[in-house]
Amino acid sequence: MHTEHDWITTPLTAELLRGALDVERTEHGLLPHRLPARARAQNSNAQLAMAEAQPSGVRLAFRTAATAIELDTLRTKRDYAGFPPRPDGLYDLRVDGRPAGQATGTGGNVLTVDLATWDGEVTPGPVGTVRFTGLPARDKDVEIWLPHNETTELVALRTDAPVTPVPDRGRRVWLHHGSSISHGSDAAGPTAIWPVVAATRGGVELINLGLGGSAMLDPFTARAMRDTPADLISVKMGINIVNQDAMRLRAFTPAVHGFLDTIREGHPGTPLLLVSPVHCAIHEDTPGPTAPDVNALGEGRLVFAAMGDPAEKAGGKLTLGVIREELSRIVRQRAADDPNLHYLDGLELYGESDAAELPLPDNVHPDAATHRHIGERFGELAFGQGGAFSARTHG
């Protein structure tokens, strides 16, 4: 720890966090969760347990005149067996809403995942420290956005001036649920994931329930959304259900209705936007499941392939094309009695022509440039004039 500052240690509490639905006290400190305890208790899937504990969209938010900040964390970084280590997660600093710095964590645990079995082994590591210095010596709103793809236990917060929670600025709260694309996949940092790009454009407070591999119409996720205060709600649905070949059309349609019904129990008149999948060539007309391409794995590359057969659509297997048609139909049907329900075709966010310019590196997940593209497009279509989340429409 640096010694040139007179440090003040501020207890880490839920009051200082935005974007988390729950916090857990651990032996090390405070672990943010993006699903509440009741939902976590009903989950038996290891991937979802890992995803919801990765703080995508979660940030420390406080007001201070500090010029220097230190944050001790214990991270858990995910790597894949047989592949080079993944890049370190990033912490993004914003001061009065503007980018003001970026840092990586140190130390921490490493979870090594075997892609053949999806089993994981944890190698323990020490607590690390993230530092930001040279901040303006005036009262200001400070946000530290946590890595979107690393479980992060918050251990200690030190500053060289007192800290208080940021007061409510009256901004609308946007609650969003989606897949690993919404979670952040291979974005350049926690404020570069597409939902944060869109939220920044819309001037809203984001709660991101983008859950990698786990946008599966789970009832406990719908109940979490039902019970979370929000002014705007969106659900981006489809790709994970195809990836895991989890449903046929017969089960999918009532599950979508049930998911929307549950949200509406807590938010009967809130603008609710149902978003269909973005373009993904391998699954446009071919069902899942999705699996790593064996030939690419042999070359040390992680690329995904569709394992289904297009002919299986006739038996009710789902493709992205089928899902888009069905989601559009469901919204048209329900909107007759629910004028605040809206539909956005994911191809308007990232379509075939976008894929030609900005291809998906592993055939499924967008890269940094594509995250920005999707976020800007969503900001324009949803928050812009005439959009489902337009302030003029729903002021």
C-alpha positions in Angstrom: 0.0 0.0 0.0 1.3 3.5 -0.8 2.3 5.6 2.2 2.2 9.1 0.8 -1.5 9.5 1.5 -3.4 9.7 4.8 -5.8 6.9 4.1 -9.4 6.7 5.3 -10.8 3.2 5.2 -14.6 3.2 4.4 -16.6 0.1 5.3 -17.9 -1.6 2.2 -21.7 -1.9 2.3 -24.5 -2.4 -0.2 -25.2 1.4 0.0 -22.0 1.9 -2.1 -23.0 -0.5 -4.8 -25.1 -0.1 -7.9 -26.3 -2.9 -10.2 -26.3 -5.7 -7.7 -29.5 -7.3 -6.5 -27.8 -8.9 -3.4 -24.6 -9.0 -1.4 -23.0 -11.8 0.5 -20.6 -11.4 3.4 -17.6 -13.8 2.9 -14.5 -14.5 4.9 -12.8 -11.9 2.7 -15.3 -9.1 2.4 -18.4 -8.3 0.3 -19.4 -10.4 -2.8 -21.9 -8.8 -5.1 -24.6 -11.0 -6.6 -26.8 -10.3 -9.6 -29.5 -12.7 -8.5 -31.1 -12.7 -5.0 -30.5 -15.5 -2.6 -33.9 -17.1 -3.2 -33.1 -17.4 -6.9 -29.6 -18.8 -6.2 -31.1 -21.4 -3.9 -33.3 -22.7 -6.8 -30.4 -22.9 -9.3 -28.5 -26.2 -9.8 -26.4 -25.1 -12.7 -22.7 -24.3 -12.2 -22.4 -22.0 -15.2 -25.3 -19.8 -13.9 -23.8 -19.7 -10.4 -20.5 -18.4 -11.9 -22.2 -16.0 -14.2 -24.5 -14.3 -11.7 -21.5 -13.8 -9.3 -19.5 -12.0 -12.0 -20.3 -8.3 -11.5 -21.3 -7.3 -15.0 -22.7 -3.8 -14.8 -22.0 -3.6 -11.0 -20.1 -0.6 -9.8 -19.1 1.1 -6.6 -20.6 4.6 -6.6 -19.7 7.3 -4.1 -19.2 11.0 -3.6 -15.7 12.2 -2.5 -13.1 14.9 -2.9 -10.4 12.2 -2.8 -7.4 12.4 -5.2 -6.4 8.8 -4.7 -8.4 5.6 -4.3 -7.3 2.0 -3.4 -9.6 -0.9 -3.7 -8.5 -4.3 -2.4 -10.3 -7.2 -4.1 -10.1 -11.0 -4.3 -10.8 -11.9 -7.9 -11.5 -15.3 -9.5 -10.4 -15.3 -13.1 -11.5 -18.0 -15.6 -9.1 -19.7 -17.9 -9.5 -22.7 -20.3 -7.2 -25.7 -20.0 -4.8 -26.0 -22.9 -5.3 -22.3 -23.9 -3.2 -19.2 -23.1 -4.5 -17.3 -20.0 -7.4 -15.0 -20.7 -6.8 -11.2 -20.4 -7.0 -9.8 -16.9 -10.3 -8.2 -16.0 -10.5 -4.5 -16.0 -11.8 -1.9 -13.6 -13.1 1.3 -15.2 -13.1 4.6 -13.4 -15.7 7.3 -14.1 -15.7 10.7 -12.6 -18.9 12.7 -12.9 -20.0 10.2 -15.5 -16.9 10.6 -17.7 -14.1 8.0 -18.3 -11.2 8.8 -16.0 -9.0 5.7 -15.8 -8.7 2.0 -16.1 -6.7 -0.6 -14.1 -6.3 -4.3 -13.8 -6.5 -6.4 -10.7 -3.6 -8.4 -9.3 -3.4 -11.7 -7.5 -6.6 -13.6 -7.0 -7.8 -17.1 -7.7 -7.8 -18.9 -11.1 -10.6 -21.2 -12.2 -9.3 -23.5 -14.9 -12.2 -25.0 -17.0 -11.9 -28.2 -19.1 -13.8 -27.5 -22.3 -14.3 -31.2 -22.9 -16.2 -31.7 -19.6 -16.8 -28.1 -18.4 -15.4 -29.2 -15.0 -13.4 -26.5 -13.2 -10.5 -26.5 -10.7 -9.6 -23.5 -8.6 -6.0 -22.4 -7.8 -6.1 -20.0 -4.8 -4.3 -16.7 -4.9 -3.9 -13.6 -2.7 -5.9 -10.4 -2.4 -4.8 -7.7 -4.9 -5.1 -3.9 -5.0 -6.4 -1.6 -7.7 -5.2 2.0 -7.5 -6.4 5.2 -9.1 -4.5 8.5 -8.4 -4.4 12.0 -9.7 -8.1 12.6 -9.4 -9.4 16.2 -9.2 -9.4 17.6 -5.6 -13.0 18.6 -5.6 -16.3 17.0 -4.6 -17.3 14.6 -7.4 -19.3 11.5 -8.2 -17.0 8.5 -8.5 -17.8 5.1 -10.0 -15.6 2.1 -10.1 -17.0 -0.4 -12.6 -16.0 -4.0 -11.6 -14.7 -6.5 -14.2 -17.7 -7.9 -16.0 -16.1 -11.4 -16.4 -14.3 -12.0 -13.0 -16.0 -12.9 -9.7 -14.9 -10.0 -7.5 -15.0 -10.0 -3.7 -14.6 -6.5 -2.3 -12.1 -6.5 0.6 -11.3 -2.9 1.5 -11.8 0.7 0.2 -9.3 3.4 1.0 -9.4 7.0 0.0 -7.5 10.2 1.0 -10.8 12.0 1.7 -14.1 11.0 3.2 -16.7 9.0 1.1 -20.5 9.2 1.1 -23.0 7.3 -1.0 -24.1 9.1 -4.2 -27.5 10.6 -3.7 -30.4 9.6 -6.0 -30.0 11.7 -9.2 -33.5 10.9 -10.4 -32.4 8.9 -13.4 -34.6 6.1 -14.7 -33.6 2.5 -13.9 -33.2 0.1 -16.8 -33.4 -3.6 -15.9 -32.1 -5.8 -18.6 -31.8 -9.6 -19.0 -30.0 -11.5 -21.7 -27.3 -14.0 -22.5 -23.4 -13.9 -22.6 -23.7 -11.2 -25.2 -25.5 -9.0 -22.7 -23.2 -10.2 -20.0 -20.2 -8.8 -22.0 -18.5 -11.7 -23.6 -15.3 -10.3 -25.2 -15.9 -6.6 -24.6 -13.0 -4.3 -24.0 -13.9 -3.6 -20.4 -16.9 -3.3 -18.0 -18.1 0.0 -19.4 -17.7 -1.2 -23.0 -20.2 -4.0 -22.8 -23.2 -3.2 -25.1 -25.7 -2.6 -22.3 -23.5 0.0 -20.6 -22.9 1.7 -24.0 -26.7 1.9 -24.5 -27.3 3.0 -20.9 -24.8 5.8 -21.2 -26.5 7.0 -24.3 -29.9 6.7 -22.7 -28.8 8.5 -19.5 -30.2 5.7 -17.3 -29.1 3.6 -14.3 -28.4 0.0 -15.5 -29.1 -3.2 -13.7 -27.6 -5.9 -15.9 -29.0 -9.4 -15.7 -27.0 -10.6 -18.7 -26.1 -14.1 -17.6 -23.6 -16.0 -19.7 -25.1 -19.2 -21.0 -28.2 -18.7 -18.8 -30.9 -16.7 -20.5 -33.1 -19.8 -20.3 -36.5 -18.4 -19.3 -35.8 -19.6 -15.7 -38.8 -18.8 -13.5 -36.5 -17.6 -10.6 -35.0 -15.0 -12.9 -38.4 -13.8 -13.9 -39.4 -13.5 -10.2 -36.1 -11.6 -9.5 -37.1 -9.1 -12.3 -40.7 -8.9 -11.0 -39.4 -7.9 -7.5 -36.7 -5.4 -8.7 -37.8 -1.7 -8.9 -37.3 -0.5 -12.5 -38.6 2.1 -14.8 -37.7 0.3 -18.0 -37.3 -3.5 -18.6 -35.9 -5.5 -21.5 -35.5 -9.2 -22.1 -33.2 -10.5 -24.9 -34.0 -14.1 -25.4 -33.2 -17.0 -27.7 -29.6 -17.8 -28.3 -28.9 -19.8 -25.1 -32.0 -21.9 -25.6 -30.7 -22.9 -29.1 -27.1 -23.3 -27.8 -28.2 -25.9 -25.3 -31.0 -27.3 -27.3 -33.1 -26.8 -24.2 -36.6 -26.6 -25.6 -38.8 -27.4 -28.5 -41.3 -24.8 -29.9 -44.1 -26.5 -27.8 -42.3 -25.7 -24.5 -40.8 -22.4 -25.7 -44.0 -20.5 -26.4 -45.7 -21.0 -23.0 -42.4 -20.4 -21.2 -42.1 -17.0 -22.9 -45.7 -16.2 -21.9 -45.0 -17.3 -18.3 -41.8 -15.3 -18.1 -43.6 -12.1 -19.3 -46.6 -12.8 -17.0 -44.3 -13.0 -14.0 -42.6 -9.7 -14.8 -45.9 -8.1 -15.3 -47.1 -9.1 -11.8 -44.6 -6.6 -10.4 -44.5 -4.1 -13.3 -48.0 -4.0 -14.9 -47.4 -0.8 -16.9 -43.7 -0.5 -17.2 -42.3 -0.2 -20.7 -41.2 -3.8 -21.5 -39.1 -4.6 -24.6 -38.7 -8.1 -25.8 -35.6 -8.4 -28.0 -34.9 -11.4 -30.3 -31.4 -12.8 -31.1 -28.8 -10.9 -33.1 -27.5 -12.6 -36.2 -25.5 -15.8 -35.6 -24.8 -17.6 -38.9 -24.3 -21.1 -37.5 -27.8 -21.1 -35.9 -29.9 -19.0 -38.2 -31.4 -22.1 -39.8 -29.6 -24.9 -37.9 -30.7 -26.0 -34.4 -28.4 -26.6 -31.5 -26.8 -27.8 -29.5 -23.6 -25.7 -29.8 -20.2 -27.2 -29.2 -16.6 -26.3 -29.6 -15.3 -27.2 -33.1 -13.0 -30.2 -32.6 -10.8 -29.3 -35.5 -10.3 -25.7 -34.2 -9.6 -27.0 -30.7 -6.8 -29.2 -32.2 -5.3 -26.0 -33.6 -5.6 -24.2 -30.2 -8.5 -22.1 -31.3 -11.9 -21.9 -29.6 -14.6 -21.7 -32.3 -18.2 -23.0 -31.9 -20.2 -25.0 -34.4 -23.9 -26.0 -34.6 -24.5 -29.7 -34.0 -28.1 -29.9 -35.1 -29.7 -30.7 -38.5 -31.9 -28.1 -40.3 -34.3 -30.9 -41.1 -35.1 -31.2 -37.3 -37.0 -27.9 -37.4 -40.0 -29.9 -38.7 -40.1 -31.7 -35.3 -40.1 -28.5 -33.3 -36.4 -27.9 -32.8 -35.5 -24.2 -32.5 -33.4 -22.0 -34.7 -32.8 -18.3 -34.4 -35.1 -17.7 -37.3 -38.0 -19.7 -35.7 -37.5 -17.9 -32.4 -37.6 -14.4 -34.0 -40.9 -15.3 -35.7 -42.4 -16.7 -32.5 -41.3 -13.8 -30.3 -42.7 -11.3 -32.8 -46.0 -13.2 -32.9 -46.2 -13.3 -29.1 -45.7 -9.6 -28.8 -48.3 -8.8 -31.4 -50.8 -11.0 -29.6 -50.1 -9.7 -26.1 -49.8 -6.0 -27.2 -53.5 -5.9 -27.9 -54.0 -5.9 -24.1 -50.6 -4.6 -23.1 -49.7 -1.3 -25.0 -46.4 -1.0 -23.1 -45.1 -4.2 -24.5 -42.7 -3.8 -27.4 -40.6 -5.9 -29.8 -37.2 -5.3 -31.2 -35.8 -7.6 -33.9 -32.2 -8.4 -33.0 -31.3 -8.2 -36.6 -31.7 -4.5 -36.3 -29.0 -4.5 -33.7 -26.6 -6.8 -35.6 -27.7 -8.3 -38.9 -26.2 -10.3 -41.8 -24.6 -7.2 -43.3 -23.1 -6.2 -40.0 -21.7 -9.7 -39.6 -19.9 -9.3 -43.0 -18.2 -6.2 -41.6 -17.8 -7.3 -38.0 -17.7 -11.1 -37.9 -18.1 -13.0 -34.6 -14.6 -14.3 -33.9 -15.8 -17.6 -32.4 -19.0 -17.8 -34.4 -21.1 -16.9 -31.3 -19.7 -13.9 -29.3 -19.1 -10.3 -30.4 -15.8 -8.7 -30.0 -15.1 -5.2 -28.6 -16.0 -3.3 -31.8 -19.3 -5.2 -32.2 -20.3 -4.6 -28.6 -20.0 -0.9 -29.3 -22.0 -1.2 -32.5 -24.8 -3.2 -30.8 -24.9 -0.7 -27.9 -25.0 2.3 -30.1 -27.7 0.7 -32.2 -29.8 -0.2 -29.2 -29.4 3.3 -27.8 -30.7 4.7 -31.0 -33.6 2.3 -31.5 -34.8 2.0 -27.9 -33.9 5.3 -26.3 -34.1 7.5 -29.4 -37.2 9.4 -30.6 -40.1 7.0 -30.9 -38.3 4.1 -29.2 -39.8 1.9 -26.5 -37.7 3.7 -23.9 -37.9 7.2 -25.3 -38.1 9.8 -22.4 -40.5 11.8 -24.5 -42.8 8.7 -24.9 -42.6 7.7 -21.3 -41.5 10.8 -19.5 
